[in-house]
Amino acid sequence: MTSLRSILRAFVLLIGTMSAAMAGPYEGALSKFVADSYADTEVAIGVVAGSGHAQAMNVIEGLRNGRLMIAAGQVYIRDSAGRFSDAATGQTVEVPAGAKPVRVNNRVRRAVEAALGSMTLLSPEAGIRMDAARAVFRSRDAAALPTLERAIVQENEVGVRNALESARAAILLNKPDASSSEKLAAIETLHARGDQDALALLSSLPSGTSADVSDAASKAADGIRSRLALWNGVQNVWYGISLGSVLLLAAIGLSITFGTMGVINMAHGEMVMIGAYTTFLVQEVIRTHAPGLFGASLFIALPLAFLVAGSIGILIERTVIRFLYGRPLETLLATWGISLILQQGVRTIFGPTNREVGTPAWMSGALEIGGLSLTYNRIAIVVFAFAVFTTLLLVLRYTSLGLYVRAVTQNRRMAGSMGIRTNRIDALAFGLGSGVAGIAGVALSQIDNVSPNLGQGYIIDSFMVVVFGGVGNLWGTLVGAMTLGIANKLLEPYAGAVLGKIVLLIAIILFIQRRPRGLFALKGRAVEA
């Protein structure tokens, strides 16, 4: 009986050995996943990726997503719906008892990324090939080099080809048996790439690198640092223009009301907040009743924000401010009280927490120009700020309302004696300034948190822009906003955000000592008196 059992055990072992030999590399690699050892899993990844099996991609992606399962000595793939399929055949099976995911660590994750990169380098879709090249560049897996060489030869897209060559250079630079000529060519490729990733590779060569390769890498790294410093300066200027456009939107309405009526409106920031909350309400209605219009939500919110904020501005002027002209301290206190009332009102209606305002698809992403990254939402805000500025300039220059506003600004008594209803112009000008602040809130909702405190972050900067540029002068507001925005972003890397603002504030105080009326002082008998 004992001898019969021994014979059966030997027969089973023989059958298992023969089936493993006949199964091929893919099936043999699956058995390594069952061992649930990090080292065996890493080896299995490489074998599966190079097997060319129809299920290879599903296995590697399942491992990356935590859906490669093992149970009772078998390997399964679980899809997003919870269904299981046999990793060897791809056939759907019943949910196995005791199934658990294959464990991964950082080394396994890097191996997965490298395997996915090498498997998709020859994909017919350019986007997939680009992602694969980036994955190989990060992993620097030498096993992907043959596939990478084939992909470079047949690649027609310039951007993808450059990414493939960068990945090849990253591998060769760290490959111990690569020749000096290959490493020098790789250094030239990485120098042409010129980004932070290339600099990191050139600055961390493996030990034992020859002197000529080290010298070439050092020179290339110095060149990249100089180039990055230049692009960083250009990027800071762009950030300054972007900040200046935000300040322009926040301050341009204040320039109208401050210049026309001399009112220190501390509630101006709350008009910006009201515009942002109007955008939130518009998007909520669109999400509920017409989701297809979400891409146009900002265009719908713009006129509504102008009307809502403008109407509230006129109401404030007619009920409070009209009784306080000529008393700037009382006006400041009254509008400050109004700002607190508006903030508390919004907290009561919408709550104190931030509200989500979505970004339409056409404002998502970024435009890459050399080492400069321009996000589409910032580009849109810069264009929008200049469009608002130009529109206001045309309104004040070529409409009767603009003519009356300029007349009242320059000489209120003379304008009144000529039949201009100065009280009506005051209300309309205050409504116009508040409406412009409202549409500024629409733009700011795309880059800032929509909360009851939104306007408080811009009111002080808005007054600085208006006073620095010249009260009531739109060109002064433009120049002041751009000057302060760019100066602030150029100072930040050296002095920090807080100290940079303090330096700018001191500079403005010293400037106002010499030019009390700002860069562009208004002309007129009443003003000059």
KEDRENDO-257486 format. One line per field, with one value per residue (C-alpha): x, y, z; residue number from 1; residue in three letters. Coordinates in steps of 0.25 Angstrom, whole numbers, plus 5000, padded with zeros to 4 digits. Example, Ala and Ser with C-alpha at 12.3 -4.5 7.8 and 13.67 -1.06 7.14 Angstrom:
c1: c(5049 5055)
c2: c(4982 4996)
c3: c(5031 5029)
seq: c(1 2)
type: c(ALA SER)
end
This chain:
c1: c(5000 5011 5019 5006 5005 5019 5017 5004 5012 5023 5013 5006 5019 5024 5011 5012 5027 5023 5011 5020 5030 5019 5012 5022 5028 5015 5008 5021 5022 5007 5012 5022 5011 5005 5017 5013 5028 5033 5045 5037 5026 5037 5043 5029 5026 5038 5034 5019 5023 5032 5023 5014 5002 4989 4986 4999 4994 4982 4991 5001 4990 4982 4995 4996 4982 4982 4972 4982 4977 4982 4974 4976 4989 4982 4983 4971 4968 4956 4950 4944 4930 4935 4935 4947 4954 4965 4978 4983 4971 4963 4950 4941 4940 4932 4938 4949 4948 4959 4964 4974 4982 4996 5005 5013 5024 5032 5041 5029 5022 5034 5035 5020 5022 5034 5027 5015 5024 5031 5018 5012 5024 5019 5004 4997 4992 5002 4997 5000 5013 5017 5012 5020 5033 5031 5029 5042 5049 5045 5048 5061 5059 5070 5060 5052 5064 5062 5047 5051 5061 5050 5040 5050 5053 5038 5033 5028 5023 5034 5029 5028 5041 5048 5042 5046 5061 5061 5056 5068 5078 5073 5075 5089 5094 5092 5095 5108 5113 5109 5121 5126 5122 5107 5108 5113 5102 5092 5097 5095 5081 5078 5084 5075 5063 5068 5057 5058 5057 5069 5077 5075 5080 5092 5095 5094 5103 5106 5119 5131 5127 5139 5145 5141 5126 5126 5132 5122 5111 5115 5116 5102 5097 5102 5096 5082 5083 5086 5074 5065 5068 5065 5052 5049 5050 5041 5031 5031 5028 5016 5012 5013 5004 4994 4994 4993 4981 4974 4978 4973 4959 4958 4962 4956 4942 4948 4955 4942 4934 4946 4950 4936 4930 4942 4936 4945 4937 4941 4930 4936 4942 4928 4923 4934 4929 4915 4919 4926 4914 4906 4915 4913 4898 4898 4906 4897 4885 4892 4897 4883 4875 4884 4897 4901 4902 4913 4924 4916 4913 4923 4917 4904 4909 4916 4903 4896 4908 4908 4893 4893 4905 4902 4888 4893 4903 4892 4884 4895 4898 4883 4881 4894 4905 4897 4895 4910 4917 4928 4930 4941 4942 4928 4927 4938 4932 4918 4923 4932 4919 4912 4923 4921 4906 4908 4918 4909 4897 4905 4909 4895 4890 4902 4909 4923 4930 4936 4927 4932 4932 4935 4945 4940 4947 4952 4959 4966 4981 4993 5001 5016 5025 5040 5041 5029 5016 5003 4991 4978 4970 4981 4982 4967 4967 4978 4970 4957 4964 4969 4955 4948 4958 4956 4941 4941 4951 4941 4929 4935 4941 4929 4916 4908 4909 4924 4924 4916 4924 4937 4930 4926 4940 4947 4938 4925 4919 4921 4915 4903 4902 4902 4889 4896 4888 4900 4893 4888 4902 4907 4897 4900 4915 4914 4906 4916 4927 4920 4916 4930 4934 4923 4929 4943 4937 4933 4948 4953 4944 4953 4966 4962 4953 4938 4935 4930 4944 4947 4947 4955 4968 4967 4961 4975 4982 4971 4973 4988 4986 4977 4985 4998 4992 4984 4970 4960 4969 4967 4981 4987 4980 4985 4999 4998 4992 5003 5014 5010 5007 5021 5029 5022 5025 5039 5042 5035 5047 5057 5048 5036 5022 5020 5032 5031 5017 5023 5034 5024 5016 5027 5031 5017 5017 5030 5025 5012 5021 5026 5014 5002 4992 4999 5005 4994 4987 4974 4973 4962 4959 4953 4963 4975 4969)
c2: c(5000 5009 5006 5009 5023 5026 5022 5031 5043 5042 5041 5054 5061 5056 5061 5075 5076 5073 5082 5094 5091 5091 5103 5113 5125 5133 5121 5119 5134 5133 5122 5132 5142 5131 5131 5145 5149 5163 5157 5146 5156 5166 5154 5150 5164 5164 5150 5154 5167 5160 5148 5154 5147 5153 5154 5160 5175 5171 5164 5176 5186 5178 5177 5192 5195 5184 5175 5163 5153 5139 5128 5113 5113 5121 5135 5143 5157 5165 5176 5189 5182 5171 5160 5150 5144 5134 5141 5129 5128 5141 5133 5138 5129 5129 5137 5129 5126 5133 5142 5153 5163 5161 5169 5181 5190 5202 5193 5185 5198 5203 5189 5190 5204 5200 5188 5196 5206 5195 5188 5201 5207 5202 5205 5211 5223 5235 5238 5224 5224 5237 5232 5219 5227 5235 5223 5217 5230 5229 5215 5214 5199 5194 5182 5192 5197 5187 5191 5206 5205 5199 5210 5221 5215 5215 5228 5239 5249 5259 5261 5246 5243 5253 5246 5233 5238 5244 5230 5223 5234 5232 5217 5218 5228 5218 5205 5200 5193 5205 5211 5225 5230 5225 5232 5245 5244 5242 5254 5263 5258 5261 5274 5277 5273 5283 5281 5278 5263 5263 5272 5261 5250 5258 5261 5247 5239 5224 5222 5218 5227 5231 5245 5250 5246 5253 5265 5266 5263 5274 5284 5280 5281 5295 5299 5294 5301 5314 5312 5308 5321 5329 5321 5323 5338 5338 5329 5339 5350 5343 5340 5355 5358 5348 5354 5368 5364 5359 5372 5380 5372 5375 5389 5395 5396 5403 5413 5417 5419 5425 5434 5439 5441 5440 5429 5419 5407 5396 5387 5386 5373 5367 5371 5362 5351 5353 5351 5338 5333 5336 5327 5316 5317 5318 5305 5298 5301 5296 5283 5280 5284 5286 5278 5280 5295 5294 5298 5312 5314 5325 5333 5331 5336 5348 5357 5352 5355 5369 5371 5365 5372 5385 5385 5383 5394 5404 5400 5403 5416 5421 5416 5419 5426 5437 5443 5443 5450 5459 5451 5441 5435 5432 5426 5417 5412 5411 5402 5394 5391 5388 5378 5371 5370 5364 5354 5349 5349 5340 5331 5330 5326 5317 5313 5317 5306 5308 5305 5297 5305 5296 5299 5297 5287 5298 5305 5292 5288 5297 5302 5298 5308 5304 5304 5313 5307 5315 5309 5312 5318 5328 5331 5333 5342 5351 5352 5355 5366 5373 5372 5378 5389 5392 5392 5401 5410 5411 5413 5425 5431 5429 5428 5439 5432 5432 5447 5450 5442 5449 5462 5459 5454 5466 5477 5473 5487 5491 5478 5481 5495 5490 5481 5468 5461 5458 5449 5440 5439 5436 5424 5419 5420 5413 5402 5401 5400 5389 5382 5381 5376 5365 5360 5360 5350 5341 5341 5339 5328 5320 5322 5324 5318 5323 5327 5338 5344 5344 5359 5362 5357 5367 5380 5385 5381 5388 5401 5400 5399 5411 5420 5416 5418 5430 5432 5431 5428 5415 5415 5417 5406 5397 5401 5401 5386 5381 5388 5383 5369 5367 5374 5365 5352 5356 5359 5346 5337 5345 5352 5342 5346 5353 5361 5364 5371 5379 5384 5388 5395 5403 5406 5411 5420 5426 5428 5435 5445 5450 5448 5449 5448 5435 5432 5438 5449 5454 5468 5478 5491 5484 5473 5483 5492)
c3: c(5000 5004 4991 4983 4989 4986 4971 4971 4977 4967 4956 4960 4961 4948 4942 4948 4944 4929 4929 4935 4924 4913 4918 4913 4920 4922 4930 4938 4942 4947 4957 4963 4966 4975 4983 4987 4989 4985 4978 4970 4967 4961 4952 4948 4943 4934 4928 4926 4919 4910 4907 4896 4902 4900 4915 4918 4918 4927 4937 4938 4939 4949 4958 4957 4961 4972 4964 4962 4972 4976 4982 4983 4975 4963 4958 4955 4950 4957 4948 4953 4954 4963 4953 4953 4941 4940 4937 4929 4919 4921 4923 4934 4946 4959 4971 4977 4992 5000 4988 4992 4984 4981 4990 4984 4989 4983 4975 4969 4966 4958 4951 4947 4942 4934 4928 4924 4917 4909 4905 4900 4893 4880 4882 4870 4878 4880 4894 4899 4893 4900 4913 4911 4908 4920 4929 4923 4926 4940 4942 4934 4932 4923 4919 4911 4902 4890 4889 4891 4879 4870 4874 4871 4857 4853 4861 4852 4863 4867 4881 4884 4877 4886 4898 4893 4891 4905 4911 4903 4908 4923 4921 4914 4924 4936 4928 4933 4920 4911 4904 4906 4893 4896 4909 4903 4893 4904 4911 4899 4898 4912 4911 4899 4908 4918 4929 4944 4942 4932 4942 4953 4944 4940 4955 4960 4951 4956 4963 4954 4943 4934 4935 4921 4924 4937 4932 4920 4930 4939 4927 4922 4936 4938 4924 4929 4942 4934 4925 4936 4944 4931 4929 4944 4943 4931 4939 4951 4941 4936 4950 4952 4940 4945 4959 4953 4944 4957 4964 4952 4952 4967 4967 4954 4960 4972 4964 4958 4971 4978 4967 4964 4978 4987 4995 5003 5000 5010 5004 4990 4993 4997 4983 4978 4987 4982 4968 4972 4979 4967 4959 4969 4968 4953 4953 4963 4954 4942 4948 4953 4940 4928 4930 4915 4918 4928 4918 4916 4931 4933 4921 4927 4941 4935 4932 4944 4954 4948 4950 4964 4969 4962 4968 4982 4980 4975 4987 4997 4990 4991 5005 5012 5005 4999 5013 5016 5004 5009 5022 5018 5032 5034 5020 5023 5036 5029 5018 5027 5035 5022 5018 5031 5029 5015 5020 5031 5021 5012 5024 5028 5014 5009 5021 5026 5018 5004 4992 4980 4966 4955 4944 4930 4921 4912 4924 4928 4925 4922 4910 4910 4903 4906 4921 4922 4927 4924 4930 4922 4934 4936 4922 4921 4933 4927 4914 4922 4931 4918 4912 4924 4924 4909 4910 4922 4915 4903 4912 4919 4906 4896 4904 4910 4924 4922 4919 4931 4940 4935 4937 4951 4955 4950 4955 4962 4964 4950 4945 4953 4949 4934 4937 4940 4951 4960 4970 4959 4953 4967 4968 4954 4955 4969 4962 4950 4960 4968 4955 4950 4964 4962 4949 4955 4965 4954 4949 4963 4966 4956 4964 4979 4989 4989 5003 5011 5013 4998 4997 5009 5002 4991 4997 5003 4990 4982 4990 4988 4973 4972 4981 4974 4960 4962 4968 4957 4945 4938 4932 4945 4951 4940 4941 4956 4956 4947 4954 4968 4962 4955 4966 4977 4969 4966 4981 4986 4983 4991 5002 5004 5002 5014 5015 5000 5002 5014 5005 4994 5004 5009 4995 4992 5004 5000 4986 4991 4999 4986 4977 4986 4974 4969 4955 4947 4954 4949 4942 4945 4953 4965 4965 4965 4975)
seq: c(1 2 3 4 5 6 7 8 9 10 11 12 13 14 15 16 17 18 19 20 21 22 23 24 25 26 27 28 29 30 31 32 33 34 35 36 37 38 39 40 41 42 43 44 45 46 47 48 49 50 51 52 53 54 55 56 57 58 59 60 61 62 63 64 65 66 67 68 69 70 71 72 73 74 75 76 77 78 79 80 81 82 83 84 85 86 87 88 89 90 91 92 93 94 95 96 97 98 99 100 101 102 103 104 105 106 107 108 109 110 111 112 113 114 115 116 117 118 119 120 121 122 123 124 125 126 127 128 129 130 131 132 133 134 135 136 137 138 139 140 141 142 143 144 145 146 147 148 149 150 151 152 153 154 155 156 157 158 159 160 161 162 163 164 165 166 167 168 169 170 171 172 173 174 175 176 177 178 179 180 181 182 183 184 185 186 187 188 189 190 191 192 193 194 195 196 197 198 199 200 201 202 203 204 205 206 207 208 209 210 211 212 213 214 215 216 217 218 219 220 221 222 223 224 225 226 227 228 229 230 231 232 233 234 235 236 237 238 239 240 241 242 243 244 245 246 247 248 249 250 251 252 253 254 255 256 257 258 259 260 261 262 263 264 265 266 267 268 269 270 271 272 273 274 275 276 277 278 279 280 281 282 283 284 285 286 287 288 289 290 291 292 293 294 295 296 297 298 299 300 301 302 303 304 305 306 307 308 309 310 311 312 313 314 315 316 317 318 319 320 321 322 323 324 325 326 327 328 329 330 331 332 333 334 335 336 337 338 339 340 341 342 343 344 345 346 347 348 349 350 351 352 353 354 355 356 357 358 359 360 361 362 363 364 365 366 367 368 369 370 371 372 373 374 375 376 377 378 379 380 381 382 383 384 385 386 387 388 389 390 391 392 393 394 395 396 397 398 399 400 401 402 403 404 405 406 407 408 409 410 411 412 413 414 415 416 417 418 419 420 421 422 423 424 425 426 427 428 429 430 431 432 433 434 435 436 437 438 439 440 441 442 443 444 445 446 447 448 449 450 451 452 453 454 455 456 457 458 459 460 461 462 463 464 465 466 467 468 469 470 471 472 473 474 475 476 477 478 479 480 481 482 483 484 485 486 487 488 489 490 491 492 493 494 495 496 497 498 499 500 501 502 503 504 505 506 507 508 509 510 511 512 513 514 515 516 517 518 519 520 521 522 523 524 525 526 527 528 529)
type: c(MET THR SER LEU ARG SER ILE LEU ARG ALA PHE VAL LEU LEU ILE GLY THR MET SER ALA ALA MET ALA GLY PRO TYR GLU GLY ALA LEU SER LYS PHE VAL ALA ASP SER TYR ALA ASP THR GLU VAL ALA ILE GLY VAL VAL ALA GLY SER GLY HIS ALA GLN ALA MET ASN VAL ILE GLU GLY LEU ARG ASN GLY ARG LEU MET ILE ALA ALA GLY GLN VAL TYR ILE ARG ASP SER ALA GLY ARG PHE SER ASP ALA ALA THR GLY GLN THR VAL GLU VAL PRO ALA GLY ALA LYS PRO VAL ARG VAL ASN ASN ARG VAL ARG ARG ALA VAL GLU ALA ALA LEU GLY SER MET THR LEU LEU SER PRO GLU ALA GLY ILE ARG MET ASP ALA ALA ARG ALA VAL PHE ARG SER ARG ASP ALA ALA ALA LEU PRO THR LEU GLU ARG ALA ILE VAL GLN GLU ASN GLU VAL GLY VAL ARG ASN ALA LEU GLU SER ALA ARG ALA ALA ILE LEU LEU ASN LYS PRO ASP ALA SER SER SER GLU LYS LEU ALA ALA ILE GLU THR LEU HIS ALA ARG GLY ASP GLN ASP ALA LEU ALA LEU LEU SER SER LEU PRO SER GLY THR SER ALA ASP VAL SER ASP ALA ALA SER LYS ALA ALA ASP GLY ILE ARG SER ARG LEU ALA LEU TRP ASN GLY VAL GLN ASN VAL TRP TYR GLY ILE SER LEU GLY SER VAL LEU LEU LEU ALA ALA ILE GLY LEU SER ILE THR PHE GLY THR MET GLY VAL ILE ASN MET ALA HIS GLY GLU MET VAL MET ILE GLY ALA TYR THR THR PHE LEU VAL GLN GLU VAL ILE ARG THR HIS ALA PRO GLY LEU PHE GLY ALA SER LEU PHE ILE ALA LEU PRO LEU ALA PHE LEU VAL ALA GLY SER ILE GLY ILE LEU ILE GLU ARG THR VAL ILE ARG PHE LEU TYR GLY ARG PRO LEU GLU THR LEU LEU ALA THR TRP GLY ILE SER LEU ILE LEU GLN GLN GLY VAL ARG THR ILE PHE GLY PRO THR ASN ARG GLU VAL GLY THR PRO ALA TRP MET SER GLY ALA LEU GLU ILE GLY GLY LEU SER LEU THR TYR ASN ARG ILE ALA ILE VAL VAL PHE ALA PHE ALA VAL PHE THR THR LEU LEU LEU VAL LEU ARG TYR THR SER LEU GLY LEU TYR VAL ARG ALA VAL THR GLN ASN ARG ARG MET ALA GLY SER MET GLY ILE ARG THR ASN ARG ILE ASP ALA LEU ALA PHE GLY LEU GLY SER GLY VAL ALA GLY ILE ALA GLY VAL ALA LEU SER GLN ILE ASP ASN VAL SER PRO ASN LEU GLY GLN GLY TYR ILE ILE ASP SER PHE MET VAL VAL VAL PHE GLY GLY VAL GLY ASN LEU TRP GLY THR LEU VAL GLY ALA MET THR LEU GLY ILE ALA ASN LYS LEU LEU GLU PRO TYR ALA GLY ALA VAL LEU GLY LYS ILE VAL LEU LEU ILE ALA ILE ILE LEU PHE ILE GLN ARG ARG PRO ARG GLY LEU PHE ALA LEU LYS GLY ARG ALA VAL GLU ALA)
end
